[in-house]
Amino acid sequence: MGKQRSLLRSLTTGFAGRKHCCKGNKRHVILKGNRILVIKIERNSFHYCLDCALKFIATARKDLTALETELQATP
Ligand SMILES: [Zn+2]
């Protein structure tokens, strides 16, 4: 039996080690110690501020529900 795949393996959270800009919006400033969402894509990792992270999660939740509904729909 195969191991269950995680859809969210590339996502983690962390704390900013230094002051920098959010990858989602250059005007969002992430201060040292702020909570961040880290998205790893291949060898790169992108940091997003809390506001962007929560928006992404809300959108993803809707997308997952849509996928679930589609998979369960009878043809
Ligand atoms: Zn942001």
N, CA, C, O and the ligand as a Tripos MOL2 file, in Angstrom:
@<TRIPOS>MOLECULE
protein
  301   299    76     0     0
PROTEIN
NO_CHARGES

@<TRIPOS>ATOM
      1 N           0.8400   -1.1850    0.0000 N.3       1 MET1
      2 CA          0.0000    0.0000    0.0000 C.3       1 MET1
      3 C           0.8850    1.2490    0.0000 C.2       1 MET1
      4 O           1.7930    1.3850    0.8200 O.2       1 MET1
      5 N           0.6110    2.1230   -0.9010 N.am      2 GLY2
      6 CA          1.4200    3.3490   -1.0080 C.3       2 GLY2
      7 C           1.1270    4.3270    0.1110 C.2       2 GLY2
      8 O           0.0400    4.3590    0.6880 O.2       2 GLY2
      9 N           2.1230    5.1050    0.3850 N.am      3 LYS3
     10 CA          1.9510    6.1200    1.4120 C.3       3 LYS3
     11 C           1.0480    7.2240    0.8570 C.2       3 LYS3
     12 O           1.1340    7.5990   -0.3120 O.2       3 LYS3
     13 N           0.1980    7.7220    1.7210 N.am      4 GLN4
     14 CA         -0.6930    8.7850    1.2530 C.3       4 GLN4
     15 C           0.1060   10.0440    0.9430 C.2       4 GLN4
     16 O           0.9600   10.4710    1.7200 O.2       4 GLN4
     17 N          -0.1900   10.6110   -0.1880 N.am      5 ARG5
     18 CA          0.5020   11.8120   -0.6150 C.3       5 ARG5
     19 C          -0.0670   13.0440    0.0630 C.2       5 ARG5
     20 O          -1.2830   13.1840    0.1950 O.2       5 ARG5
     21 N           0.7860   13.9090    0.4800 N.am      6 SER6
     22 CA          0.2880   15.1650    1.0360 C.3       6 SER6
     23 C           0.2360   16.2140   -0.0620 C.2       6 SER6
     24 O           1.2070   16.4300   -0.7880 O.2       6 SER6
     25 N          -0.9100   16.8570   -0.1660 N.am      7 LEU7
     26 CA         -1.0520   17.9120   -1.1630 C.3       7 LEU7
     27 C          -0.3160   19.1750   -0.7410 C.2       7 LEU7
     28 O          -0.0160   20.0490   -1.5540 O.2       7 LEU7
     29 N          -0.0400   19.2430    0.5390 N.am      8 LEU8
     30 CA          0.4710   20.5030    1.0750 C.3       8 LEU8
     31 C           1.9180   20.4160    1.5410 C.2       8 LEU8
     32 O           2.3610   21.1800    2.3990 O.2       8 LEU8
     33 N           2.6490   19.4630    0.9520 N.am      9 ARG9
     34 CA          4.0110   19.2260    1.3850 C.3       9 ARG9
     35 C           4.9220   20.4400    1.2070 C.2       9 ARG9
     36 O           5.8930   20.6150    1.9430 O.2       9 ARG9
     37 N           4.5980   21.2690    0.2270 N.am     10 SER10
     38 CA          5.4760   22.4080   -0.0480 C.3      10 SER10
     39 C           5.2070   23.6110    0.8580 C.2      10 SER10
     40 O           5.8800   24.6380    0.7600 O.2      10 SER10
     41 N           4.2170   23.4710    1.7400 N.am     11 LEU11
     42 CA          3.8520   24.5980    2.5990 C.3      11 LEU11
     43 C           4.2800   24.3850    4.0390 C.2      11 LEU11
     44 O           4.0270   23.3330    4.6270 O.2      11 LEU11
     45 N           4.9200   25.3770    4.5900 N.am     12 THR12
     46 CA          5.2460   25.3480    6.0160 C.3      12 THR12
     47 C           5.0750   26.7670    6.5680 C.2      12 THR12
     48 O           4.8950   27.7270    5.8190 O.2      12 THR12
     49 N           5.1350   26.8680    7.8730 N.am     13 THR13
     50 CA          5.1000   28.2020    8.4640 C.3      13 THR13
     51 C           6.4140   28.4230    9.1870 C.2      13 THR13
     52 O           7.1640   27.4820    9.4490 O.2      13 THR13
     53 N           6.6740   29.6470    9.4950 N.am     14 GLY14
     54 CA          7.9040   29.9440   10.2050 C.3      14 GLY14
     55 C           7.8620   31.3590   10.7260 C.2      14 GLY14
     56 O           6.8240   32.0210   10.7180 O.2      14 GLY14
     57 N           9.0120   31.8050   11.1790 N.am     15 PHE15
     58 CA          9.1370   33.1720   11.6610 C.3      15 PHE15
     59 C          10.2270   33.8490   10.8360 C.2      15 PHE15
     60 O          11.2610   33.2580   10.5240 O.2      15 PHE15
     61 N           9.9650   35.0880   10.4990 N.am     16 ALA16
     62 CA         10.9430   35.8140    9.6870 C.3      16 ALA16
     63 C          12.2350   36.0270   10.4760 C.2      16 ALA16
     64 O          12.2100   36.4490   11.6330 O.2      16 ALA16
     65 N          13.3450   35.7320    9.8410 N.am     17 GLY17
     66 CA         14.6400   35.8990   10.4920 C.3      17 GLY17
     67 C          15.1680   37.3190   10.3480 C.2      17 GLY17
     68 O          16.0710   37.7440   11.0680 O.2      17 GLY17
     69 N          14.5780   38.0410    9.3980 N.am     18 ARG18
     70 CA         15.0000   39.4280    9.1760 C.3      18 ARG18
     71 C          13.8350   40.1750    8.5530 C.2      18 ARG18
     72 O          12.8420   39.5780    8.1380 O.2      18 ARG18
     73 N          13.9770   41.5050    8.4950 N.am     19 LYS19
     74 CA         12.9360   42.3070    7.8630 C.3      19 LYS19
     75 C          13.0430   42.1550    6.3510 C.2      19 LYS19
     76 O          14.1270   42.3260    5.7930 O.2      19 LYS19
     77 N          11.9470   41.8380    5.6800 N.am     20 HIS20
     78 CA         11.9390   41.7720    4.2190 C.3      20 HIS20
     79 C          10.5240   41.9370    3.6900 C.2      20 HIS20
     80 O           9.5730   42.0910    4.4570 O.2      20 HIS20
     81 N          10.3960   41.9010    2.3590 N.am     21 CYS21
     82 CA          9.0740   42.1250    1.7540 C.3      21 CYS21
     83 C           8.3660   40.8070    1.5180 C.2      21 CYS21
     84 O           8.9860   39.7670    1.2990 O.2      21 CYS21
     85 N           7.0470   40.8880    1.5710 N.am     22 CYS22
     86 CA          6.2010   39.7480    1.2410 C.3      22 CYS22
     87 C           6.3210   39.4570   -0.2490 C.2      22 CYS22
     88 O           6.3800   40.3780   -1.0640 O.2      22 CYS22
     89 N           6.3570   38.1730   -0.6030 N.am     23 LYS23
     90 CA          6.4850   37.8040   -2.0170 C.3      23 LYS23
     91 C           5.1910   38.1140   -2.7820 C.2      23 LYS23
     92 O           5.2090   38.2680   -4.0030 O.2      23 LYS23
     93 N           4.0900   38.2020   -2.0670 N.am     24 GLY24
     94 CA          2.8060   38.4560   -2.7210 C.3      24 GLY24
     95 C           2.5930   39.9260   -3.0500 C.2      24 GLY24
     96 O           1.8970   40.2550   -4.0100 O.2      24 GLY24
     97 N           3.1800   40.7970   -2.2700 N.am     25 ASN25
     98 CA          2.9850   42.2300   -2.4750 C.3      25 ASN25
     99 C           4.1900   42.9680   -1.8820 C.2      25 ASN25
    100 O           4.4640   42.8780   -0.6860 O.2      25 ASN25
    101 N           4.8900   43.6890   -2.7330 N.am     26 LYS26
    102 CA          6.1180   44.3730   -2.2920 C.3      26 LYS26
    103 C           5.8590   45.3870   -1.1830 C.2      26 LYS26
    104 O           6.7630   45.7450   -0.4280 O.2      26 LYS26
    105 N           4.6040   45.8490   -1.0960 N.am     27 ARG27
    106 CA          4.3010   46.8470   -0.0590 C.3      27 ARG27
    107 C           4.0420   46.2220    1.3060 C.2      27 ARG27
    108 O           3.9740   46.9270    2.3120 O.2      27 ARG27
    109 N           3.8980   44.8980    1.3410 N.am     28 HIS28
    110 CA          3.7180   44.2200    2.6250 C.3      28 HIS28
    111 C           5.0930   43.9710    3.2370 C.2      28 HIS28
    112 O           5.9120   43.2340    2.6880 O.2      28 HIS28
    113 N           5.3220   44.5860    4.3580 N.am     29 VAL29
    114 CA          6.6230   44.4220    5.0090 C.3      29 VAL29
    115 C           6.5090   43.3450    6.0940 C.2      29 VAL29
    116 O           5.6090   43.3720    6.9330 O.2      29 VAL29
    117 N           7.4340   42.4170    6.0490 N.am     30 ILE30
    118 CA          7.5020   41.3720    7.0700 C.3      30 ILE30
    119 C           8.6230   41.7580    8.0250 C.2      30 ILE30
    120 O           9.7740   41.9080    7.6160 O.2      30 ILE30
    121 N           8.2860   41.9130    9.2760 N.am     31 LEU31
    122 CA          9.3030   42.2950   10.2600 C.3      31 LEU31
    123 C           9.9340   41.0540   10.8760 C.2      31 LEU31
    124 O           9.3370   39.9780   10.8940 O.2      31 LEU31
    125 N          11.1380   41.2230   11.3720 N.am     32 LYS32
    126 CA         11.8310   40.1190   12.0310 C.3      32 LYS32
    127 C          10.9410   39.5630   13.1490 C.2      32 LYS32
    128 O          10.4300   40.3140   13.9790 O.2      32 LYS32
    129 N          10.7670   38.2620   13.1570 N.am     33 GLY33
    130 CA          9.9640   37.6300   14.2020 C.3      33 GLY33
    131 C           8.5070   37.4200   13.8290 C.2      33 GLY33
    132 O           7.7950   36.6860   14.5150 O.2      33 GLY33
    133 N           8.0410   38.0650   12.7310 N.am     34 ASN34
    134 CA          6.6500   37.8560   12.2870 C.3      34 ASN34
    135 C           6.4480   36.4250   11.8040 C.2      34 ASN34
    136 O           7.3700   35.7850   11.2990 O.2      34 ASN34
    137 N           5.2380   35.9470   11.9690 N.am     35 ARG35
    138 CA          4.8950   34.6570   11.4040 C.3      35 ARG35
    139 C           4.7810   34.7740    9.8940 C.2      35 ARG35
    140 O           4.2550   35.7580    9.3740 O.2      35 ARG35
    141 N           5.2710   33.7740    9.2080 N.am     36 ILE36
    142 CA          5.1980   33.7880    7.7460 C.3      36 ILE36
    143 C           4.7690   32.4260    7.2260 C.2      36 ILE36
    144 O           4.9040   31.4010    7.8930 O.2      36 ILE36
    145 N           4.2430   32.4600    5.9960 N.am     37 LEU37
    146 CA          3.9690   31.2210    5.2840 C.3      37 LEU37
    147 C           5.1270   31.0270    4.3110 C.2      37 LEU37
    148 O           5.4980   31.9440    3.5790 O.2      37 LEU37
    149 N           5.6880   29.8290    4.3130 N.am     38 VAL38
    150 CA          6.8120   29.5360    3.4340 C.3      38 VAL38
    151 C           6.3490   28.5330    2.3900 C.2      38 VAL38
    152 O           5.8620   27.4540    2.7290 O.2      38 VAL38
    153 N           6.4990   28.8860    1.1360 N.am     39 ILE39
    154 CA          6.1460   27.9850    0.0420 C.3      39 ILE39
    155 C           7.4340   27.5870   -0.6560 C.2      39 ILE39
    156 O           8.1710   28.4320   -1.1630 O.2      39 ILE39
    157 N           7.6910   26.2800   -0.6730 N.am     40 LYS40
    158 CA          8.9130   25.7940   -1.3210 C.3      40 LYS40
    159 C           8.5640   25.2650   -2.6990 C.2      40 LYS40
    160 O           7.7230   24.3790   -2.8550 O.2      40 LYS40
    161 N           9.2210   25.8220   -3.6790 N.am     41 ILE41
    162 CA          9.0340   25.3450   -5.0440 C.3      41 ILE41
    163 C          10.4100   25.0140   -5.5900 C.2      41 ILE41
    164 O          11.2540   25.8900   -5.7730 O.2      41 ILE41
    165 N          10.6180   23.7250   -5.8480 N.am     42 GLU42
    166 CA         11.9340   23.2200   -6.2010 C.3      42 GLU42
    167 C          12.9530   23.7020   -5.1620 C.2      42 GLU42
    168 O          12.8070   23.3990   -3.9770 O.2      42 GLU42
    169 N          13.9620   24.4340   -5.5790 N.am     43 ARG43
    170 CA         14.9520   24.8380   -4.5670 C.3      43 ARG43
    171 C          14.6920   26.2180   -3.9860 C.2      43 ARG43
    172 O          15.4350   26.6890   -3.1240 O.2      43 ARG43
    173 N          13.6490   26.8540   -4.4540 N.am     44 ASN44
    174 CA         13.3740   28.2020   -3.9560 C.3      44 ASN44
    175 C          12.3480   28.1680   -2.8480 C.2      44 ASN44
    176 O          11.4810   27.2940   -2.8190 O.2      44 ASN44
    177 N          12.4460   29.1270   -1.9300 N.am     45 SER45
    178 CA         11.3670   29.2580   -0.9720 C.3      45 SER45
    179 C          10.9160   30.7130   -0.9380 C.2      45 SER45
    180 O          11.7190   31.6460   -0.9300 O.2      45 SER45
    181 N           9.5970   30.8620   -0.9200 N.am     46 PHE46
    182 CA          8.9850   32.1780   -0.9720 C.3      46 PHE46
    183 C           8.2770   32.4590    0.3390 C.2      46 PHE46
    184 O           7.5940   31.5990    0.8940 O.2      46 PHE46
    185 N           8.4500   33.6680    0.8200 N.am     47 HIS47
    186 CA          7.8490   34.0460    2.0980 C.3      47 HIS47
    187 C           6.6680   34.9740    1.8890 C.2      47 HIS47
    188 O           6.7400   35.9310    1.1170 O.2      47 HIS47
    189 N           5.5800   34.6790    2.5860 N.am     48 TYR48
    190 CA          4.3740   35.5040    2.4900 C.3      48 TYR48
    191 C           3.9580   35.9730    3.8740 C.2      48 TYR48
    192 O           4.1050   35.2580    4.8650 O.2      48 TYR48
    193 N           3.4320   37.1950    3.9190 N.am     49 CYS49
    194 CA          2.9740   37.7550    5.1890 C.3      49 CYS49
    195 C           1.6840   37.0510    5.6290 C.2      49 CYS49
    196 O           1.0690   36.3070    4.8650 O.2      49 CYS49
    197 N           1.3060   37.3020    6.8490 N.am     50 LEU50
    198 CA          0.1400   36.6390    7.4190 C.3      50 LEU50
    199 C          -1.1340   36.9320    6.6270 C.2      50 LEU50
    200 O          -1.9340   36.0270    6.3900 O.2      50 LEU50
    201 N          -1.3320   38.1860    6.2150 N.am     51 ASP51
    202 CA         -2.5260   38.5570    5.4500 C.3      51 ASP51
    203 C          -2.6350   37.7420    4.1670 C.2      51 ASP51
    204 O          -3.6810   37.1700    3.8600 O.2      51 ASP51
    205 N          -1.5300   37.7020    3.4240 N.am     52 CYS52
    206 CA         -1.5250   36.9390    2.1710 C.3      52 CYS52
    207 C          -1.7400   35.4610    2.4660 C.2      52 CYS52
    208 O          -2.4930   34.7920    1.7590 O.2      52 CYS52
    209 N          -1.0890   34.9510    3.4970 N.am     53 ALA53
    210 CA         -1.1920   33.5360    3.8450 C.3      53 ALA53
    211 C          -2.6480   33.1520    4.1280 C.2      53 ALA53
    212 O          -3.1290   32.1160    3.6680 O.2      53 ALA53
    213 N          -3.3340   33.9950    4.8850 N.am     54 LEU54
    214 CA         -4.7130   33.6690    5.2400 C.3      54 LEU54
    215 C          -5.6180   33.7210    4.0160 C.2      54 LEU54
    216 O          -6.5610   32.9390    3.8940 O.2      54 LEU54
    217 N          -5.3180   34.6610    3.1030 N.am     55 LYS55
    218 CA         -6.0830   34.7210    1.8480 C.3      55 LYS55
    219 C          -5.8480   33.4730    1.0130 C.2      55 LYS55
    220 O          -6.7890   32.9030    0.4610 O.2      55 LYS55
    221 N          -4.5950   33.0490    0.9210 N.am     56 PHE56
    222 CA         -4.2710   31.8420    0.1490 C.3      56 PHE56
    223 C          -5.0180   30.6340    0.7060 C.2      56 PHE56
    224 O          -5.5460   29.8110   -0.0420 O.2      56 PHE56
    225 N          -5.0510   30.5450    2.0350 N.am     57 ILE57
    226 CA         -5.7020   29.4010    2.6690 C.3      57 ILE57
    227 C          -7.2010   29.4250    2.3910 C.2      57 ILE57
    228 O          -7.7960   28.3830    2.1170 O.2      57 ILE57
    229 N          -7.8120   30.5990    2.4590 N.am     58 ALA58
    230 CA         -9.2460   30.7170    2.1830 C.3      58 ALA58
    231 C          -9.5470   30.3060    0.7440 C.2      58 ALA58
    232 O         -10.5190   29.5970    0.4840 O.2      58 ALA58
    233 N          -8.7100   30.7540   -0.1850 N.am     59 THR59
    234 CA         -8.8900   30.4070   -1.5950 C.3      59 THR59
    235 C          -8.6880   28.9070   -1.8050 C.2      59 THR59
    236 O          -9.4630   28.2570   -2.5070 O.2      59 THR59
    237 N          -7.6400   28.3680   -1.1900 N.am     60 ALA60
    238 CA         -7.3390   26.9470   -1.3440 C.3      60 ALA60
    239 C          -8.4810   26.0850   -0.8010 C.2      60 ALA60
    240 O          -8.8130   25.0390   -1.3600 O.2      60 ALA60
    241 N          -9.0660   26.5450    0.2880 N.am     61 ARG61
    242 CA        -10.1570   25.8060    0.9010 C.3      61 ARG61
    243 C         -11.3370   25.7170   -0.0800 C.2      61 ARG61
    244 O         -11.9580   24.6640   -0.2270 O.2      61 ARG61
    245 N         -11.6290   26.8320   -0.7410 N.am     62 LYS62
    246 CA        -12.7130   26.8400   -1.7370 C.3      62 LYS62
    247 C         -12.3650   25.9320   -2.9050 C.2      62 LYS62
    248 O         -13.2100   25.1760   -3.3850 O.2      62 LYS62
    249 N         -11.1170   26.0080   -3.3630 N.am     63 ASP63
    250 CA        -10.6870   25.1840   -4.4870 C.3      63 ASP63
    251 C         -10.7690   23.7040   -4.1450 C.2      63 ASP63
    252 O         -11.1720   22.8900   -4.9760 O.2      63 ASP63
    253 N         -10.3880   23.3570   -2.9220 N.am     64 LEU64
    254 CA        -10.4380   21.9540   -2.4980 C.3      64 LEU64
    255 C         -11.8800   21.4610   -2.4420 C.2      64 LEU64
    256 O         -12.1790   20.3340   -2.8360 O.2      64 LEU64
    257 N         -12.7650   22.3160   -1.9500 N.am     65 THR65
    258 CA        -14.1750   21.9410   -1.8840 C.3      65 THR65
    259 C         -14.7130   21.7080   -3.2920 C.2      65 THR65
    260 O         -15.4640   20.7620   -3.5300 O.2      65 THR65
    261 N         -14.3220   22.5820   -4.2250 N.am     66 ALA66
    262 CA        -14.7680   22.4360   -5.6130 C.3      66 ALA66
    263 C         -14.2510   21.1250   -6.2090 C.2      66 ALA66
    264 O         -14.9850   20.4200   -6.9010 O.2      66 ALA66
    265 N         -12.9900   20.8060   -5.9370 N.am     67 LEU67
    266 CA        -12.4070   19.5570   -6.4400 C.3      67 LEU67
    267 C         -13.1270   18.3430   -5.8620 C.2      67 LEU67
    268 O         -13.4310   17.3770   -6.5620 O.2      67 LEU67
    269 N         -13.3840   18.4270   -4.5680 N.am     68 GLU68
    270 CA        -14.0590   17.3340   -3.8760 C.3      68 GLU68
    271 C         -15.4450   17.1090   -4.4740 C.2      68 GLU68
    272 O         -15.8410   15.9750   -4.7410 O.2      68 GLU68
    273 N         -16.1670   18.1950   -4.6780 N.am     69 THR69
    274 CA        -17.5040   18.1220   -5.2500 C.3      69 THR69
    275 C         -17.4650   17.5130   -6.6500 C.2      69 THR69
    276 O         -18.2990   16.6820   -7.0110 O.2      69 THR69
    277 N         -16.4690   17.9490   -7.4290 N.am     70 GLU70
    278 CA        -16.3340   17.4500   -8.7860 C.3      70 GLU70
    279 C         -16.0280   15.9550   -8.8010 C.2      70 GLU70
    280 O         -16.5870   15.2080   -9.6040 O.2      70 GLU70
    281 N         -15.1410   15.5270   -7.9120 N.am     71 LEU71
    282 CA        -14.7790   14.1040   -7.8570 C.3      71 LEU71
    283 C         -15.9570   13.2200   -7.4480 C.2      71 LEU71
    284 O         -16.0960   12.0850   -7.9040 O.2      71 LEU71
    285 N         -16.7890   13.7690   -6.5860 N.am     72 GLN72
    286 CA        -17.9070   12.9730   -6.0780 C.3      72 GLN72
    287 C         -19.1480   13.0300   -6.9590 C.2      72 GLN72
    288 O         -20.0840   12.2520   -6.7770 O.2      72 GLN72
    289 N         -19.1500   13.9510   -7.9110 N.am     73 ALA73
    290 CA        -20.3330   14.1280   -8.7490 C.3      73 ALA73
    291 C         -20.5580   12.8890   -9.6260 C.2      73 ALA73
    292 O         -19.6190   12.3280  -10.1910 O.2      73 ALA73
    293 N         -21.7910   12.4930   -9.7180 N.am     74 THR74
    294 CA        -22.0900   11.3460  -10.5880 C.3      74 THR74
    295 C         -22.2640   11.8560  -12.0190 C.2      74 THR74
    296 O         -22.9400   12.8580  -12.2530 O.2      74 THR74
    297 N         -21.6560   11.1680  -12.9550 N.am     75 PRO75
    298 CA        -21.7380   11.6470  -14.3390 C.3      75 PRO75
    299 C         -23.1440   11.5050  -14.9390 C.2      75 PRO75
    300 O         -23.3620   11.8670  -16.0950 O.2      75 PRO75
    301 ZN          1.5940   39.8700    1.8790 Zn       76 ZN76
@<TRIPOS>BOND
     1     1     2 1
     2     2     3 1
     3     3     4 2
     4     3     5 am
     5     5     6 1
     6     6     7 1
     7     7     8 2
     8     7     9 am
     9     9    10 1
    10    10    11 1
    11    11    12 2
    12    11    13 am
    13    13    14 1
    14    14    15 1
    15    15    16 2
    16    15    17 am
    17    17    18 1
    18    18    19 1
    19    19    20 2
    20    19    21 am
    21    21    22 1
    22    22    23 1
    23    23    24 2
    24    23    25 am
    25    25    26 1
    26    26    27 1
    27    27    28 2
    28    27    29 am
    29    29    30 1
    30    30    31 1
    31    31    32 2
    32    31    33 am
    33    33    34 1
    34    34    35 1
    35    35    36 2
    36    35    37 am
    37    37    38 1
    38    38    39 1
    39    39    40 2
    40    39    41 am
    41    41    42 1
    42    42    43 1
    43    43    44 2
    44    43    45 am
    45    45    46 1
    46    46    47 1
    47    47    48 2
    48    47    49 am
    49    49    50 1
    50    50    51 1
    51    51    52 2
    52    51    53 am
    53    53    54 1
    54    54    55 1
    55    55    56 2
    56    55    57 am
    57    57    58 1
    58    58    59 1
    59    59    60 2
    60    59    61 am
    61    61    62 1
    62    62    63 1
    63    63    64 2
    64    63    65 am
    65    65    66 1
    66    66    67 1
    67    67    68 2
    68    67    69 am
    69    69    70 1
    70    70    71 1
    71    71    72 2
    72    71    73 am
    73    73    74 1
    74    74    75 1
    75    75    76 2
    76    75    77 am
    77    77    78 1
    78    78    79 1
    79    79    80 2
    80    79    81 am
    81    81    82 1
    82    82    83 1
    83    83    84 2
    84    83    85 am
    85    85    86 1
    86    86    87 1
    87    87    88 2
    88    87    89 am
    89    89    90 1
    90    90    91 1
    91    91    92 2
    92    91    93 am
    93    93    94 1
    94    94    95 1
    95    95    96 2
    96    95    97 am
    97    97    98 1
    98    98    99 1
    99    99   100 2
   100    99   101 am
   101   101   102 1
   102   102   103 1
   103   103   104 2
   104   103   105 am
   105   105   106 1
   106   106   107 1
   107   107   108 2
   108   107   109 am
   109   109   110 1
   110   110   111 1
   111   111   112 2
   112   111   113 am
   113   113   114 1
   114   114   115 1
   115   115   116 2
   116   115   117 am
   117   117   118 1
   118   118   119 1
   119   119   120 2
   120   119   121 am
   121   121   122 1
   122   122   123 1
   123   123   124 2
   124   123   125 am
   125   125   126 1
   126   126   127 1
   127   127   128 2
   128   127   129 am
   129   129   130 1
   130   130   131 1
   131   131   132 2
   132   131   133 am
   133   133   134 1
   134   134   135 1
   135   135   136 2
   136   135   137 am
   137   137   138 1
   138   138   139 1
   139   139   140 2
   140   139   141 am
   141   141   142 1
   142   142   143 1
   143   143   144 2
   144   143   145 am
   145   145   146 1
   146   146   147 1
   147   147   148 2
   148   147   149 am
   149   149   150 1
   150   150   151 1
   151   151   152 2
   152   151   153 am
   153   153   154 1
   154   154   155 1
   155   155   156 2
   156   155   157 am
   157   157   158 1
   158   158   159 1
   159   159   160 2
   160   159   161 am
   161   161   162 1
   162   162   163 1
   163   163   164 2
   164   163   165 am
   165   165   166 1
   166   166   167 1
   167   167   168 2
   168   167   169 am
   169   169   170 1
   170   170   171 1
   171   171   172 2
   172   171   173 am
   173   173   174 1
   174   174   175 1
   175   175   176 2
   176   175   177 am
   177   177   178 1
   178   178   179 1
   179   179   180 2
   180   179   181 am
   181   181   182 1
   182   182   183 1
   183   183   184 2
   184   183   185 am
   185   185   186 1
   186   186   187 1
   187   187   188 2
   188   187   189 am
   189   189   190 1
   190   190   191 1
   191   191   192 2
   192   191   193 am
   193   193   194 1
   194   194   195 1
   195   195   196 2
   196   195   197 am
   197   197   198 1
   198   198   199 1
   199   199   200 2
   200   199   201 am
   201   201   202 1
   202   202   203 1
   203   203   204 2
   204   203   205 am
   205   205   206 1
   206   206   207 1
   207   207   208 2
   208   207   209 am
   209   209   210 1
   210   210   211 1
   211   211   212 2
   212   211   213 am
   213   213   214 1
   214   214   215 1
   215   215   216 2
   216   215   217 am
   217   217   218 1
   218   218   219 1
   219   219   220 2
   220   219   221 am
   221   221   222 1
   222   222   223 1
   223   223   224 2
   224   223   225 am
   225   225   226 1
   226   226   227 1
   227   227   228 2
   228   227   229 am
   229   229   230 1
   230   230   231 1
   231   231   232 2
   232   231   233 am
   233   233   234 1
   234   234   235 1
   235   235   236 2
   236   235   237 am
   237   237   238 1
   238   238   239 1
   239   239   240 2
   240   239   241 am
   241   241   242 1
   242   242   243 1
   243   243   244 2
   244   243   245 am
   245   245   246 1
   246   246   247 1
   247   247   248 2
   248   247   249 am
   249   249   250 1
   250   250   251 1
   251   251   252 2
   252   251   253 am
   253   253   254 1
   254   254   255 1
   255   255   256 2
   256   255   257 am
   257   257   258 1
   258   258   259 1
   259   259   260 2
   260   259   261 am
   261   261   262 1
   262   262   263 1
   263   263   264 2
   264   263   265 am
   265   265   266 1
   266   266   267 1
   267   267   268 2
   268   267   269 am
   269   269   270 1
   270   270   271 1
   271   271   272 2
   272   271   273 am
   273   273   274 1
   274   274   275 1
   275   275   276 2
   276   275   277 am
   277   277   278 1
   278   278   279 1
   279   279   280 2
   280   279   281 am
   281   281   282 1
   282   282   283 1
   283   283   284 2
   284   283   285 am
   285   285   286 1
   286   286   287 1
   287   287   288 2
   288   287   289 am
   289   289   290 1
   290   290   291 1
   291   291   292 2
   292   291   293 am
   293   293   294 1
   294   294   295 1
   295   295   296 2
   296   295   297 am
   297   297   298 1
   298   298   299 1
   299   299   300 2
@<TRIPOS>SUBSTRUCTURE
     1 MET1         2 RESIDUE 1 A MET
     2 GLY2         6 RESIDUE 1 A GLY
     3 LYS3        10 RESIDUE 1 A LYS
     4 GLN4        14 RESIDUE 1 A GLN
     5 ARG5        18 RESIDUE 1 A ARG
     6 SER6        22 RESIDUE 1 A SER
     7 LEU7        26 RESIDUE 1 A LEU
     8 LEU8        30 RESIDUE 1 A LEU
     9 ARG9        34 RESIDUE 1 A ARG
    10 SER10       38 RESIDUE 1 A SER
    11 LEU11       42 RESIDUE 1 A LEU
    12 THR12       46 RESIDUE 1 A THR
    13 THR13       50 RESIDUE 1 A THR
    14 GLY14       54 RESIDUE 1 A GLY
    15 PHE15       58 RESIDUE 1 A PHE
    16 ALA16       62 RESIDUE 1 A ALA
    17 GLY17       66 RESIDUE 1 A GLY
    18 ARG18       70 RESIDUE 1 A ARG
    19 LYS19       74 RESIDUE 1 A LYS
    20 HIS20       78 RESIDUE 1 A HIS
    21 CYS21       82 RESIDUE 1 A CYS
    22 CYS22       86 RESIDUE 1 A CYS
    23 LYS23       90 RESIDUE 1 A LYS
    24 GLY24       94 RESIDUE 1 A GLY
    25 ASN25       98 RESIDUE 1 A ASN
    26 LYS26      102 RESIDUE 1 A LYS
    27 ARG27      106 RESIDUE 1 A ARG
    28 HIS28      110 RESIDUE 1 A HIS
    29 VAL29      114 RESIDUE 1 A VAL
    30 ILE30      118 RESIDUE 1 A ILE
    31 LEU31      122 RESIDUE 1 A LEU
    32 LYS32      126 RESIDUE 1 A LYS
    33 GLY33      130 RESIDUE 1 A GLY
    34 ASN34      134 RESIDUE 1 A ASN
    35 ARG35      138 RESIDUE 1 A ARG
    36 ILE36      142 RESIDUE 1 A ILE
    37 LEU37      146 RESIDUE 1 A LEU
    38 VAL38      150 RESIDUE 1 A VAL
    39 ILE39      154 RESIDUE 1 A ILE
    40 LYS40      158 RESIDUE 1 A LYS
    41 ILE41      162 RESIDUE 1 A ILE
    42 GLU42      166 RESIDUE 1 A GLU
    43 ARG43      170 RESIDUE 1 A ARG
    44 ASN44      174 RESIDUE 1 A ASN
    45 SER45      178 RESIDUE 1 A SER
    46 PHE46      182 RESIDUE 1 A PHE
    47 HIS47      186 RESIDUE 1 A HIS
    48 TYR48      190 RESIDUE 1 A TYR
    49 CYS49      194 RESIDUE 1 A CYS
    50 LEU50      198 RESIDUE 1 A LEU
    51 ASP51      202 RESIDUE 1 A ASP
    52 CYS52      206 RESIDUE 1 A CYS
    53 ALA53      210 RESIDUE 1 A ALA
    54 LEU54      214 RESIDUE 1 A LEU
    55 LYS55      218 RESIDUE 1 A LYS
    56 PHE56      222 RESIDUE 1 A PHE
    57 ILE57      226 RESIDUE 1 A ILE
    58 ALA58      230 RESIDUE 1 A ALA
    59 THR59      234 RESIDUE 1 A THR
    60 ALA60      238 RESIDUE 1 A ALA
    61 ARG61      242 RESIDUE 1 A ARG
    62 LYS62      246 RESIDUE 1 A LYS
    63 ASP63      250 RESIDUE 1 A ASP
    64 LEU64      254 RESIDUE 1 A LEU
    65 THR65      258 RESIDUE 1 A THR
    66 ALA66      262 RESIDUE 1 A ALA
    67 LEU67      266 RESIDUE 1 A LEU
    68 GLU68      270 RESIDUE 1 A GLU
    69 THR69      274 RESIDUE 1 A THR
    70 GLU70      278 RESIDUE 1 A GLU
    71 LEU71      282 RESIDUE 1 A LEU
    72 GLN72      286 RESIDUE 1 A GLN
    73 ALA73      290 RESIDUE 1 A ALA
    74 THR74      294 RESIDUE 1 A THR
    75 PRO75      298 RESIDUE 1 A PRO
    76 ZN76       301 GROUP 0 **** ****
